[in-house]
Amino acid sequence: MNWVDIAIIFVIAVTSLYSFMWGFIRQLLLIVCFGVGLYVALTYNGWVYEQFTKAWVDSETIAKIVAGGLLFVGAFILASILTIPLFRLVRSRIFRFLDHLTGLFFGFALGVAIAGIAWIAAVLTWEPKVTHPNVSDSRLLPYVHVVSLSILSAAERAPFTQDDELQLRILDAWESMRNADPRPKQRSGVDLQAKGGLRSADDSDAIGTLISSTGNE
């Protein structure tokens, strides 16, 4: 066990304890409010920019960020206020213990997902090799790596990642993950992408599609 394992345990422990204390319902409502805020910000960002922030801020980039930020914060606060009665309704004494217990499992899953995303970010940023002691000596990293592959596989099939540029970036991510695979059986050079990665939305070969479309331009 090295510092990587300690960091993974710390993340999972913090999210598990936090979710246990706050309960599953509150965590779920928080995610819903976050999703509402993100949806409103992405959907109406352009309109608010054209109508308001474009005249307030000289920089177009900053003006769009301000517009999105205002929409997100406003929608998040409004959604939070509207969910208070629902939260009080389901938080009766009968369901309180079950709520906290479910929150514990939810926090554990959330911690594992955060660790998986963090590992993807670390691989893409520093490109660690399997021979590095922090990778090869870690006992928990192989399990986190499996979670990372699942997250990457889900991301490449998402409707909003089907354009060529994002698919090529995902392809690069698959290659980086293959080079940093900490699982002993996978260090012999198994092609992770060939075992299920980078498929298009209709389950066709995304690589061939990208090459074909690039050649036709």
Residue pairs with C-beta under 8 A, 6 or more apart in sequence:
1 138
1 139
1 140
2 133
2 134
2 137
2 138
3 134
4 134
4 135
4 138
4 140
4 141
5 138
5 139
5 140
5 141
8 115
8 140
8 141
8 144
9 140
11 111
11 114
11 115
11 118
12 108
12 111
12 112
12 115
13 111
14 111
15 107
15 108
15 110
15 111
15 114
16 104
16 107
16 108
16 111
17 107
18 107
19 27
19 103
19 104
19 106
19 107
19 108
19 110
20 100
20 101
20 103
20 104
20 107
21 100
21 103
22 103
23 91
23 96
23 99
23 100
23 102
23 103
24 99
24 100
24 102
24 103
24 106
25 87
25 90
25 91
25 99
25 103
26 87
26 103
27 103
27 106
27 107
27 110
28 106
29 80
29 83
29 86
29 87
32 79
32 83
33 76
33 79
33 80
33 83
34 76
36 75
36 76
36 79
37 71
37 72
37 73
37 74
37 75
37 76
37 79
38 72
39 75
40 71
40 72
40 74
40 75
41 68
41 69
41 71
41 72
41 75
42 68
44 71
45 64
45 67
45 68
45 71
46 64
46 67
48 67
48 68
48 70
48 71
49 63
49 64
49 67
52 67
53 63
53 64
53 66
53 67
53 70
54 60
54 63
56 63
56 66
57 63
57 66
90 99
91 99
112 144
112 147
113 147
113 151
115 144
115 147
116 144
116 147
116 148
116 150
116 151
117 148
117 151
119 141
119 144
119 145
119 147
119 148
120 148
120 151
120 152
120 173
120 177
122 128
123 148
123 173
123 176
123 177
123 180
124 172
124 173
124 176
127 176
127 179
127 180
128 134
128 135
128 180
129 135
129 179
129 180
130 136
130 179
130 180
130 181
130 182
130 187
135 141
135 180
135 182
136 182
138 182
141 182
142 182
142 183
142 184
145 177
145 180
145 181
145 182
145 183
146 183
148 177
149 177
149 192
149 197
152 170
152 173
152 174
152 177
152 197
153 196
153 197
155 161
155 170
156 167
156 170
156 197
156 198
156 199
156 206
157 199
157 201
159 201
161 167
161 170
162 200
162 201
164 210
164 213
164 214
167 198
167 200
167 206
167 210
168 210
170 197
170 198
171 193
171 198
171 206
171 207
171 210
174 192
174 193
174 197
174 198
175 193
177 192
178 186
178 189
178 190
178 191
178 192
178 193
181 187
181 190
181 192
186 192
193 207
198 206
198 207
199 205
199 206
200 206
200 209
